[in-house]
């Protein structure tokens, strides 16, 4: 079983999301720019963030792990790891001031996960250029376009095309 909690890299550390994280996560989950290409709507209250945290904590039973990424005790962002028979799917959200943290976190977690699985992958909306850069700079390889793959409620109620990226042990050293 993969246990991604407590991984340290540089000045960053991952840990399990807690209810007390609501206030620290609110700036990320309530920011329309950060949430534009995310699979859930922009959060408008701390209560909504708390409900999301409860849902995330329950998702662990289905192989989904939500990690808080901290630097010097401050919440910098979130990583989601969805473990299934195909490997590990990574998602992420970070504060705008956490420059480079998404790339470093994705790269480190991908390298760590590849000790346990053969494939780490992620997808993003075709218009999400920053996410595409994070994935390629983290060592993932562009694989292709997934037509009508995911709904991004802050963009449209219709499924959108996504780009998929992956890393295997031959991609990341």
N, C-alpha and C positions, 0 to 999 in steps of 0.2 A: 504494500500500500504506500502510495506517495504521501509524504507529510511535509508540506511546503512551509510550515510555520517556523519562525526563528532563524531564517536564513539571513546571514549578514554578508554584505558586499560593500567594500569601501565604507562610507559613512552611513549607509542605508541598512535597514533591517526590516524583514517582513514579520508580520504577526497576524493572528486571527482577528477579524473584525469584532468589535464589542459594541454594545448599546451606548456606551459612553463616548463612542466615536461620532455620534450624530452631529454635534456642533462642529467638529473638525472636518467632517465630510460635506456639510451643507454648502460651503463655498464652491465645491466641485460640482455637486449634484444640482445646485440651483443656478449655475452659470449657463445661460442659453448657448454661448459659444462652445463651451466644453461638452455640452450635452447634445449638440445638434445632430451628431451622427451616432448617438447611443440608442440602444434598444428599448429604453424607457423614457417617459416624458421628463421634462425639467421639473425638479422638485420645488415646491413653493412653501414648504414649512418643515420645521424640525420633526413634527409628528410623521410627516410623509417619509422623511429619511429614516426614522425609527422603524416604520413599517417595512421599508426596503431592507434594512439590516436584519429584521426578523426573517424575512423571506430568504435572504442570503444564508443565514445560519441554518435554516432548514434544508437548503439545497445541498449541503454537504453530504446528506444521505444519498444523493444522486451523483456523487462524484464531482460536485462543483465546490471549489474553495475560493473564498474571497479573502484577499490579503491586504492589509493596510501596509503601506510602505512609509516608514518613518525615517527621518534624518534628525539626529540630536533630539529625539523625543517629540518632534513635530510631524503631524500627518502631511505627507507630500502627495500621496495619491493612493490609488487602488490597483490591484492586479486581480483578475479573475482567471482561474485555471479550471477548465472543464476536462476531466479525465474520462476517456472512453476507450473503446476497442481500437480506435484509430490513432491514439496518442493523446496529446494534451493541446487543447485550444486555449490560447491566451487572449485576454482582453485587458484593457487598461484605461485609466483616467487619472490625470495629474493636474495639480494646480498650475496656472500659467507661469508662476514664478519659479517653478521647479524645473528650470531649464536643463535639458539633457537627462533628467531623472527617468523619463519613460524609456528612452533608448537603453540606458544602463540597466534598468530593472528588467526589461524584456530580454535583453541579451544575457544577463546573468541567470535569470530564471529558466530561459530556454536551455542554456548550457547545463544547468543543474538537472532539469527534467529529462534531458537526453541520456542521463545515467540510468533511467528507469523505463523509458519508452523509445520507440524508433523515430517518432515524428512529433514535432511541435509546430502548430500552425495558427494562423489568425486570418481574419478577413476584415475588410473595411469598405465603406461606401466608396464608389468610384470617384466621387468628388472630394474625398477626405485626403488631401495631399499631405498634411502633417503626419497622419497615421501611416501612409505609404512610406514616407521617409523614415519614420521610427522603425518600421519592420525591416526595411532594407539595410539601414545603418546598424541594426541589431544582428545582422547576419542572415536574415531570412531571404529566400529567393521567390520572386514573382512566379506564380504558377498559372494564373489565368483569370478569366472573368466568369463569375457565377451569375447567371441571369435570374432576375427576380428572386434573389436569395433571402433578403431580410427586410423587415419593416423598421424604419427609423421614424418613430411617431413625431419627432420634432421637425421632420422634413415633409413627410407625406404618410397617408394611411395605406398607400400601395407598396408592395414589395419593390425594393430597388436592386439594381445590379451592384455586385461587390467584386472587389479584387481579392484573391486569396494568395497568401504567402506561406511558405513553410521553411522549416529548418530540420535537417537530419544531422546525424553525427558527421557526415561528410561535408556539411556546410559550415558547421561551427567547430572551431578547434579550441 
